[in-house]
Every structure is written in structure tokens, then in C-alpha cells.
Amino acid sequence: MKRFAHLVSCGLASSVFFAGVLAQLFYMLNPSTEWSPTRLAGLVCSLYWPYGVAPFSLTIIGFYLAQFLVGRRLETWWLSVPILAWSFAVNAVIAILLFVRNAMLYQAFVSTKGLDAIVAGIMSWTAFMIAMVLIGSYHHFFPKMRWRKAGLTLLVLAVLALAVPGLLPPPQNRGSSYAQPSKERGPLPPTRGRLVFIGLEGASLNYILPLVSQGRLPNFEELMRRGAGGRLQTITPAQSRPLWASVLTGRSPASAGVPGEHEYLLNLCNAKLRMLPRGIFFQSVLERAGSLRVQTADVLQRNTICYWDFFRAEGGLSASIIDLWAPIRSVHGSLIETPALAERRRVYPPAIVPAVEEAVTEARAEAATHLAGMFGESVVPSGAEWQRQTLGQALENDEIVRHLAGRFDADVLAFRLRGLDAVAHFFPASFAGESYRSFEETDGVFERAVERYYRYYDEILGEYLDALPKDTMLCVVSIHGMEPLPVWRRMLEVLRGGRSPVGGHESGPDGFVYFYGADVARGIVLRPTTLYSILPTLLYYQGIAIGLDMRGKILLDVFTRSFRETHPASYIPSHQSGQ
């Protein structure tokens, strides 16, 4: 019994150490959180419950397995040096793998100082792992020279390894206050720079091009034939809010202050975390353990100058922005954020709330008509009611945006349609020539739901192509496409009790951007560009100075030679105050 108690003490030390390793990663990925010793302790405790059982069990199982392989009874004691050395070494290896994976995955989402802290963590864990392997090997090859009290020394080394981030200068915190425009704003935009900006979430050229070649998307074909554009390199992991923030600010998600679209609250850690590490199913494990709550991040935390900040009364241009993660603040025009359309804090100015509510009522009736037109009155198979409901909700959201876009006139109209993203997640579709079906068959009722939704978007695009004034440019943007999920991911979702997904966009693929108008060169295919280049291109078209601190560049090939010759670009050090 005493021998087993010795093993328990080593297992507990290993499990607490592993929770500390994970807490260090959470700390590094959330530099905007105001950390304190109390919050860090709560973070360790929150992570210990779901993740402490594994190292505790592996320590005990590993000991008996080693004893079986050696073929003799192994000696152990409180805080046994060999057991701790090898268990800490394994934990260090896991830490290195997790840190490397997250550093590679979140390069655009973490500040430079945050990445420096992660690299320092990788180096410290590598040195710690080497030290543990040497100590474990020494005790294995020289069993007569063991020092039983050396376990305390190992604990001191472990505490030092965990304390490395606290010894480093903390990453710069990013507050939630708004950045103010610089007083030196450059030339005011001329009245001729009218624009229609359409965001299509989840649309992919991998799907559009085959349909265009078959003549099923005539308006997309017109956009490509008489416009200019090409593939748009996305940022992975592809999440809606950070990617749109990059499009509309010309900065990385880290610089824009939008590292993620959710906030995470751990029970014993009194802090909101904006980023969750990847690697060992953190969200699903913590949620199932009851340690994590997830909520949508408030867009009001954005803290950099955005596209709509240039449209104020003194500039001569008005803007109507719908469902583009726009924080509600003073603007020359209107701002509407869905789905909370009726909330006054989500609509600006408040005087347009009645008109918004009226448009919502009309849009819901129109969505039901569209749904019936797409699929008729087919009998929905048993168990597939949720699919028709998903389609109906997607159409309703897009019809609401569509009606609002037609109701509020402005010099700059910007809106986002996001129904396709929801549809392509769960409905059978052909990606890159291969058919990927859901595990839940529906007798062909929704067989071509994705294609029909593309054709729905094609109709909307045609409305703007036909009615586009000569002094207006159309910009159509998709921040990411969709790709088929591997079978293991689909099965995992089913085993977790969720629906059977078909497509996803966590790792891409790329989206696209196309420009269309009298000043746009015809039939130009751009080389793959980045999300950061869209804002400088739009500002250039409207005669607004481009900030030198923006990461993108002007896509000059988009415009005709005569336009480029008569409209030289102007620059300013930064549109942020104090820069």
C-alpha cells in the first residue's frame, strides 16, 4: 500500500505539472488578458480537472509496464527521481509539440511579442526535456548512486520551467478602446468614388468555375469576363470575424485586435480568453468537463481604424454597412449588425429601427418563397427536418440583408451574405470533382442544395450588375471557400452527438476577389493576392490616402491605364492616432 502511495505522489506531481504546461500556453496566446497570480492559479485548476487524469494514470501505468519489461520489482519512493524525470520529459515533449503547432497556426493572430514568448517557451521546454532525459538515464545506468531527495530538485526545475513566461517582459496588452483617426488624414475622398461591396462567405472558385463552364452561373461568368480578379489567399485557421477584420483594416488579425470570433470563460479563471490553443481538442474536452463556456466575442473590442471610419460627414461620402462586424459608432450613413436587428445598440442611427423591422418582415416572407422555389413541396424524409430548417434559416438571413441593402441608399453600400457557409457545412456537394455526401441520406431531396444556393447568389449578383451606375465600382469578396472534411472528422462529430458535417473551412481553401465597373480593366486574372490588399485598393479608387502601416498593396492591375494615369496614389504614415 505504501508503495502505491509513492506512485500516487509522483502521479499527482506529473499531472499538476502538465496542467501548468497547458496554462503557460493559454497565457502566451492571450496577451490581451490582464493576468494575475490568482487568475493563473485558477487557470491551472480549471485545466487540471479534465487534463490531469491522463498524466496521473500514465505515470502509474508506465511504472508497472517498465517493471514488467525489466522483469524485476522496481523500487520507488516519495517523489521518485526516475519516475518524475521520465514523466516530466514526456510532458515537455508534448509541450514542445503544442507550442510549435500553435506558433505555426497562429502567426497572423498573435502579436510579435506573443510569438517571441512562444519561441522562448519552446526553447525552455527543449532544454528542460534534455535535462530530464539525462537525469532519468543517469538513474537508470547508475542505480547505486541515486539520491532520493533529488525529487525536490526536479520539482524546483519544473517550477522554474513553468515560470519562464513570468520572467519575460509581458506582451503588449490590447485594450478595448477605439483607436482614433489621425488628424493628418490625407486628401478627402471625392464624390465620384461610389462603391458596392458584396461579401460572400464560403464561396469558392473550386465550385464556381465548373458551374460557370457549364453555363449555370451566367452572372458570375459576366463578372469574370468583364471584370478583374482572382484567388484570395485566406488566413488559417479561417474564422469569419478575424478575416473580415483583416479585409476591412488592411492589417493582420493581431494588429486589428480581433484574434478570434469567440470568447472563452473558464470556471475558476476570472478572465475572458480570446484564443484557445489547438492540438488536443481543448474546446470539446473542456466543454464536456463543464470547465469552459463559449460566447460570441463583441465586435466593439476592435481597436483599429476600419474602412467605414473614412465615411463621415466632412468627407462627402455616405455609407450603408450591413452585417460586416461593424461596431456601432458615429458614421455618415447607417450601420446595421445582424442577427440582433431590432436592438437599438446594433442599429445606427436609432431612427431607422422601424424601417429595419419592416424590411425584416418582408424578407422572411420572401425567404419562404425562395425555399419553396428551390425544392418545391417535396416531402422531407424522416429525420431530415433539421436540413430544411437549416436551409430556411440561411435563406432568411440572406434575404434580410438583401432587403436592407435595397432599402438604404448610400454612396458606399457594403453587405455580407453568409448563408452559403452554413449550407455548405451540412449538405452534399461536389468539391474539386468529387462527391462528398452526408452520413444522413435524404433520398435526394437536398442533393443539389449547394449548387442551388450558388445560383441564388448568382441572381443577386445579376441584380447589381444590371443596375450598376457608370460611376460605381462593384467589389465581390469571399474570404474563404469550403472543402470536404476528412471522414474521421465527420465521424468524430457524429460520435460527439452533432450533425454529420460535409464541408469545412478551418484550413481553407482560398476565397476570391473580383472588381467590376467602368474604371476596371476587363478580363484581368490577378495572381493570388492577400486579404490585406483589398482595403488599399478600395481607398485608392476613392482617392483616400493609403496608410504606410497597412500590410497590403494597391492592386493597380485592376484598373484601366487611363484611370491609373489620372489618379496617382497618395500615402500617409498611418491613419491611427499617435502613429
N, C-alpha and C positions, 0 to 999 in steps of 0.2 A: 504493500500500500504506500509506504514511504517512497519507494522508487517511482511509482506512478505520480505521486505528488510532485516529485522533482521534475518529471516530464511536463506536468501541468504548468509549473512556474516558467519553464522555458517556452512552452507554447503561448502563454499569456504575453511574455515579453516580445515574442515574434509577432503576435497579432497586433499589439499596440504599436509596435514599430511600423508595421505595414500600413495601419491607419494613418500614422504620421507621414508616411511617404505620400499617400494619396492626398492628404491635407496640404502638403507642400505644393503639389501640382495644382490643386484648386487655388491656392494662394497666388501662384505665379500667373495663372490665366485670368485672374480677376483683379488687376491693379487698380481699378476704379473704386473698389470696395475699401472702406475705411477699416483696416484690420486693427485688432487689439488682442492682447493675450487671452482675454475672456472669449472673444469670438473664435480665435484659433483653437482654444480648448474645446469649445462647443462643436467646431467643425470636426475635430478628431473623434469626439464622442459620437457624432452623427454618422461618421463613416465606419466606426468600429463595429457597430451592430450588424450591418449587412456584410462587411468585408473582413471582419476579424475572425469569423469562424473558419474560413479556408486556411489561412496560415497556421492557426491553432491546431486544426486537425492534421494538416500536412506535416507539422513538426512531430507529432506523436506517431503518425503512420510511418513517416520517414525513418524515425528511430528504430521501430520494430522491423522495418524492411531491411535496414542496414544490419541489424543484429542477425536476421535470417541469412543474409548473404555472407556475412563474415563467418557464421557457424558457431558463434560462441556468445555467451552472455556479456553484454557491454555494460560498463559502469557509467553511472550518471549521478549528478548531484544538483543542488540548487543552482540555477543559472549556469548550467554546464557550458563550458567554453566551446567544445567542439560542436554541440548542438546549436548554440547561438551563432557561432561563426558561419556554419553552413546555411542556417535558415536566414540569417541576415544577408548572406551572399545571394541567395535566391531572390529575396526581396529587392536587393539592389539591382539585380538583372532585370526584374520586372519594372522597376522604376526607370531604368535606362531606356527600355523599350517604349514605355509610356511617354516619357519625356521627348524622345526622338520623334515618335509618331505625332504627338500634339504640336511640336515645334514645326514639323513639316506641313501639317494640316492647317495650322492657324497663322501662317506667316503674315497674311494680309489683315488678320483680325486682332493681332496683338501688337502693341507699340514696340518700338525698337528696344527700349529699356526692358520691356517684358521678355522679349526674345533673348536679350543678353542674360537675364536672370535664369531662363530655362537652360541656356547653354552652360551657364555656371553650375546649375544643378546636375546636368549630365556629366560634367567633368568631376564634380564632387562624388557622385554616385559611382562613377567608374573607379576612382581612387579607393573609395570605401569598399567596393566589391573585391578589388585586388587584395586589399588588406585582409578582408575576411577569408578569402581563399588561402592566403599564405598562413594565417593563424590556424585555420582548420587543417591544412596539410601538415603543419608543424606538430599539432597534437595527434595526428594520425600516425606519423612516422616516428615520433619520439614520445611514445606513451608514458615512459618513466619520468619524463621531465615536465609533466603537467603541473600547472599552478591553479588550484581550484578557485581561488579568489579572483582569478583573471576575468571572470564573468562580469564583475563590476567595471573593469576596464573596457570591456566590449560595450557595455551599456553607455559609458561615457562617450565612446567613439560614435555610437549610434545617435546620441543626443546632439553631438556636435554636427553630424551629417545633416540632421533634421533642422539645425539652427542656422545653416549656411544662408538661406534666404533672408533671415532676420539680420544677419551681419552685413548684407549688401545694401547699398542705397535703394530705397523703395522706388518702384516705377512711379512715374508721374501720374497722379490721380487726375481723372477727367470728371469734372463736376457736371451737374445737370443744367447749369445756367446757359442761356443763349449767348452765342458769340454775336458781337455787334459788327455791322458793316464798317469797313474803313471809311474815313472821311474822304480819302482820295479814291473815288470810285471809278475814275476814268470817264470817257465820253458817255453821256446818257443815250439810251437806245433810241434810234429813230423810229418814227411812227410806222415805217414800212415793214418792220420785222415781225410780221404776223406768223403764227405757228400753230399747227395741230400736232400734238404729241400723243401717240397711242401706245400704251404698254400692253403686250400680250404675254401673259405669264404661262410658261410651259410650252410655248410654240417652238418647233424645231424644224430646221431645213431638211433634216433627215426624213421627215414626214411630208413636208410641203412640196419638195422638189418632185418626188414621184407622182403626187397628185396633180401638180402643175403640168408635168409631161403628159398626163392622161386627159388634160383639159377640164379637170374637175374644180380648179380654183382659178377662174379667169381673172379675178381682180388681183390676186397675188401675182399672177403672171404679168399683168399690166404694171404692177409696182416694180417688178424686177426688170421688165423690158424697157421702161421709160424712166426708171429711177436709178439710184446709185446706192450700193450697199454690199453687205456680205456677212460672213460669220462674225459673231461677237464672243470673244473668249470670256467664259464665265469664271467666277472665283469659287473655289471649293473649300469647305462644304457649302453648296449652293443653298442659301437661305434667303427668303424674299426680302426682308427688311434691310439687312446689310448690303445686299446687291443693289437695291433701288437707291439706298443712301449713296453708294459709290457712283451710280449713274448721275444723280442729281446734285452731287457736290464736287465731282471730279477728284475725289480722294479715296483712299483705302477705307474699309470699314473701321479700322482702328483710328485713323485720323478723323473720320466723320463722327466718332463717338457712338457708333451703332454696331457693337461686336456681335450681336445676336438678336433674334426676334422674340426671345423668351427671357423671363426672369425666374431664377430658381431659389427657393427658400428651403433651407434645411432646418429641421425641427429645433435642434439645440444650438444652432448658429444664427444669431440675431443679425443677419445680413442678407441682402439681395445679391445673388451672384448672376452675372450676365453671361458667363461662359461655362459650359460643362465639359470636362475632359472627355476624350474619346478613347476607346480601346478595350474596355471590359464591361460594356453595357451599363454604364453608370446610371443613366436615366431610368431604364427599366428595372434594374435591381433596387435602386434607392426608392423608386415609387412603390414597388411591391413590398418593400420592407417598411413602408409608411414613414420614411425619413425625409422624403422630398415632395415639395409642392411646386407645380409649374404654373406660371401665369404669363399672359402676353405682356411683353415689355411696352411701356408707354413711350410713344414716339416723341413726347415732349422732352425726352432726355437728349435728343440730338443737339449738338453744341457747335455746329459749324454753319457757315453761310451756304444756303441751298439755292437752287435755281429760282424758286418763286420769291426769294428775297430781293431780286432785282426789279420786281414789278411793283412799284409804289407810285403814288400819285404824281411825284415830281418827275418820274421817268416817261410819262406819256403813254405807257402801255398798261393794259389791264389783263388780269389772268384769272382763269377759272380752273381750279385744280380739284380733281375728284379721285378719291381712293388711291392716293400716291404717298401714303405715310406722311402727310403734311401736318406739322404741328400748327395748331390754330393760333395765329397771331395777326397783327395788322398787315393787310396787303391790299393793293389796289385791285379789287375784284372780289372773288368768292373762293372759299376753301371748304370742301366737304369731305369728311372721312367716313367711310362705311366700315362695318355694318350699322354702327350706332348713329344712324342718320338723324333721328329725331332729337338727340341730345344736343342741347344748345352749345355745350363746350366742344362739340365735334363739328359744328357748322358756323361759318363766319361769312358775312355778318349775321347776327341772330335774326334779322328781319326776314331772311329768306327761308326760315324754317317752314312756314306754311306751304310755300311753293315746293319745297323738298318733299314734304309729306304727300302732297298731291301727286308729284311725279312717282313716288314710291307706289302709291295705289294703282296708278295706270300701268306701271311696269310689271307688277305682279299679275295682272290680268293678261298682259301681253306675253309673259313668260309661259303661262299655261297654254296659250295658243301655239306658241313655238314648240312646246314639248309635244303637243298632240300632232303638230305637223311633222315633227321628226320621226315619231314612232307610231303614229296613228293611235288607234284604240286597242292595240294588241293586248291580249290577256297576259298579265305578268305572272310568270311561273311562281309557284310556292317558294318562299324563301328569298325571292329577288325583289321584294317591295322596296328594300333599302336602296337598290340601284336606281329605280325610278325616282325615289326621293332625292338621292344624290344629284341626279341629272336636273331635277326640278329646282333644287336649291342653287346649283351652279348657274342655270339659266336665269333664275330670278335675280341673283346678284348682278349678273352682267346686264340684264335688261334695266335694272335700276340705274346703273352707271350710264348706260346708253341714253336713257331718257333725260337724266340730269345734264349730260353733255349737250343735248339738243336744246335744253331749256335756258341755260345761262350762257349768253353770248359774251365773248371776250376776245381781245387781240391774241392772247395765248390760251389755247384750250389744251389741257393735259389731263388724261384719264387712263385708268388701268382696268383691263378685263382679265379676271383671274379664274373664270370658270373652267377653262380647258385644263388647268393644272389639277383641279380636283377630279375631273373626268378621266384624264389620262392615268391617274393613280390606280383606278379600280376597274377600268373597262378594257376588254380585249382590244388590242390594236396591233398594227404591223409596224415594227421598228426595224429599219435597215433591211427590209425584205423578209423578215422572219415574223411569224405569227406567235404572239405570246398571249395565252388565254388565262383567264382566272380559274382557280380551282373550283369555283362555284359556277357551273354551267347554267345558262339561262335560255336554252332552246333557241338561240339565235335572235332573240328579241333585241338585245343590245349589241349585236355582233359588230356593227359599224358605227358605234356611238362616237368614237373619237373622230372618224372621218366626217361624220355629220356635223360635229361641233366645229371642225375646221371650216366647213362650208358655211356655217353660221357666221363665223368670223369673216369669211370672205364677203358675205353680204354686207356686213357692217363696213368693211374696208371700201367696198364699192360705193357706198353712200358718200363717203368723204372724197374719194377720187372723182366722182362725177360732179360734186358741188364745190371743189376746191378753187377759191379765187386765185387770180394770177399773182397777187402779191403775197401769197401764203405758201409756206413750205409744210409738207407733211413728213413727220418722222415716226416710223413704226419700229418699236424696240421689243425684243424678247430677251430677258436677262439670262434665261437658261432653257434648255429643252428637256425632254424626257427620254429615259432609256429603260429597257426591260430590267427588272430586278432579277438577280440570280435565284434559282429555285430554293436555296437554303434560306434566303431572306424571306421569301414568300411563305415557306413552311413555318419559319420562326414566328411570323406574325399570326398565323393561324393557331399555332400552339399557345401563343400568349393570349388567345381569346379574341383577337382582332379579325378584321375582314381580310380576305385574300387580295393583297395588292398585286398589280401587274407592272406598273412603271414607277420610277422614282427619279429624283434629280440631285441626290446628295453629292454625287461625284460628276455632275454634268448631265448631258453634254452641253456644248456651246449653244448660245442663242443666236440672234441676228439683229442687224440694224439696217434699215432702208430709208433713204430720203427721196422725196418726190416733190417737184414743183418747177416753176418757170426758171429759177436760177440754179437748178440741179442738172448736172450733166447726165445724159441719157445712157443707159445700158452699161454703166461702170460697175465692175465687180471689184470690190476692195479686198485687199489682203486681210486676213483675220486681225481684228483690232480688239482693244480692251474696253471695258466698261468706262474707264476714266476719260476716254476721248470724246464721249458724246456731249458732255457739258461744254467743253471748249469750242466744239463745232457749232453748237446752238448759240453760244454767246457771240461767236464770230459773225454768224449770219445776222444777228440782231444788232451788231455794232457795239457790243459791250466789251470792255477791256477784259482780257484773259489774265487770271492771276498766275504769276510765275510759280507759285507753290502748288498748283494743280498738277496731278501726275500725268494726265493725258495730253495729247497734242491735237491741233486742229486737223480734221480730215479734209484737206484742201482739194483732194481729187474729187470730192463730192460735187463741187461747184463748177460752173462753166468758166471758161477762161476770161470772158468779159467781166463776169462778176468778181473774180479774183483780182483783175487789174484795176477795177474801180473801187474796190473795197479792201484796202490794206488792213491788216490786223493790228490791233493796239494791245499793249500789255501793261500790267500794273504789278508791283511786287506781291501784293496779297490783298484780297478783299476782306480779310479778317482784321479786326481792330488790334492794334498793338503789334502787327507783324510787318 
